[in-house]
Amino acid sequence: MPTIQLVDLAHARSGDKGDTANVGVIAYDPRDWELLRETLTEERVKAHFGEMVKGDVERYELPNLHALNFLLHGALGGGGTVSLMTDAQGKVFSTALLRMQVEVPDEVARRARGRGWVPADFDPSVPVEP
Amino acid sequence: MTHDDTRTIRIGSGQGFWGDDLEAPVRQVHDGPLDYLMMDYLAEVTMSIMQKQRNRRPEAGFARDFPPLMERIFEACVEKGVRVVTNAGGVNPEGCGAELVEAGRAAGVSGKARVGVVTGDGLMDRLDELLEAGHELRHMETGEPLAAVRDRVQSANAYIGAGPIVEALEAGADVVVTGRSTDTALTYAPMMHEFGWSPEDHHRLAHGVVAGHINECGAQASGGNALVDWWTMPAMERVGFPLIEAHPDGSFVVTKHDGTGGRVSRPVVTEQLLYEMGDPSDYITPDVVADLTGLELEEVGPDRVRVSGVQGRPATDFLKVSIAYSDGYKAVGTLVYAWPDAAAKARSAERILRARLDRLGLTFDEIRCELVGWDATHGHLAGEPPADIPEVQLRFAVRSRERESVERFTREIAPLVLTGPPSVTGFAGGRPRAQEIMAFWPALIRKEAVRPHLNVEILEV
């Protein structure tokens, strides 16, 4: 099976509570929700982050939202104002998770590849009209 | 008051944190219909910052840009019947209320408006009394009793719920100012007031909590900081902040004023729902415990998302307490290294600096080094930097209980420019500053230790 980056299958948002970062992962396409549930186990996510997460990883499911919520304990160097990290509040742990390489069926890879990236013709200097 | 079952009330978000877009509340009031404007000013560290300010100056200790903001919108709010609910009071809601009355007079609404001031969440003056009475205020994660850091505590406040806000609204307050109210209560207290919900209406209240969670971060629920298709987000230069159209049965629609920028869509709202989320089946507030696992989102029109399916159950017997204590010092120094071999130069500078700090005999609880432009946010997941990386910023941070160690560190960055690896620049900002660390101590307290102290005062403008 081909391998793609999670960034093409899901978008994500993260935040903090003390020394714990949370990462919510949301399937772009509801058809990929089951695949995310099977792939993104607590063990897999813990292994992905390695030394960046000192404590446990907990996972919660929000099936109607096609989303998973991960709690990464001991990820923020003490958290709040104690932390020496640039990302002391875990704001971009979300995108760090989206770096993960995942194996998917051919048709999913074909459909999803490039989904999480700006199109080649994007010009940031041009205003986006409603 | 009668409670019409078909009524809709509009509760807009005006500030997502202290320092948010100052024009947003002005747009919310002027750009379309609105009944309530909620403004959240308090994060975990904000209370300790405000307490420090109040220690220096007794009239301070609240979000000081709130009264001038009200001066700009007070008249429009009174004319349109928009009532304001905010936790801008910080550790000094009375002081905030007094300045607000002055702002109202300057804005020309004398005799036309009332300010409600909620007090009693502050525990700092009662801390020893509470500890002696057996409230140990154990750290929620470590279980350690507060006694361990008592002499270093800077601020202590209970997260209070909607009760006193509803009381102030019933008493006719046009602006309600609180201290450490929960962020979500600022949105669901108006629903309780308008729809006559009782504390036992658990499912409705739980919907109100979710509405509050969506409102509390400002434009994060209307396209700001949204990852999904961010490059398509329209007219962010005039982003419309979210507003909640609430119904008496609890269900609500998230939307924003017509003609404003940003986007309210299912994926955008989903991202905000997941922000700072813990166990979604156990979202604890002072007034209800919400279960979001059955929550449904439905796009019911352009920039309109309907939320339903939230379950609620009775609140616990406890309030969360936000305690801040002094926990040493830290400082961050930065230098920029340029091509060729930018990362190798920065890593060499790191090694040299570590050795110098060692030779000086300084003690640090932690030293952390990041290469901004390479691994600062994604750590080892970024892999090894390419040899032709154009530039990196070396970001070197230290933390210590001893102020002297941190102060001496701040004098060790600049010397690296002439005594370390080449092609280094970006030091014009001067010496880094040693900063006192305010650590956060989350604890629980029984509600009956706080409730009798809560008070609502109504001031005439």
Interface residues (C-beta under 8 A of the other chain):
Chain A: H11 A12 R13 S14 G15 D16 K17 G18 D19 N22 G24 I26 Y28 H48 F49 G50 E51 M52 E58 Y60 E61 L62 P63 N64 L65 A67 N69 L71 G77 G78 G79 G80 T81 V82 L84 M85 T86 D87 V92 S94 T95 A96 R99 V118 P119 F122 P124 P127 V128 E129 P130
Chain B: E44 V45 E141 N225 A226 L227 V228 W231 T232 M233 P234 A235 M236 E237 G261 P267 T270 E271 Q272 L273 L274 Y275 E276 M277 G278 D279 P280 S281 L292 T293 G294 L295 E296 L297 G309 D327 K330 V332 E366 I367 R368 E370 V372 A376 T377 H378 G379 H380 L381 R395 A397 V398 R399 I437 M438 A439 F440 P442
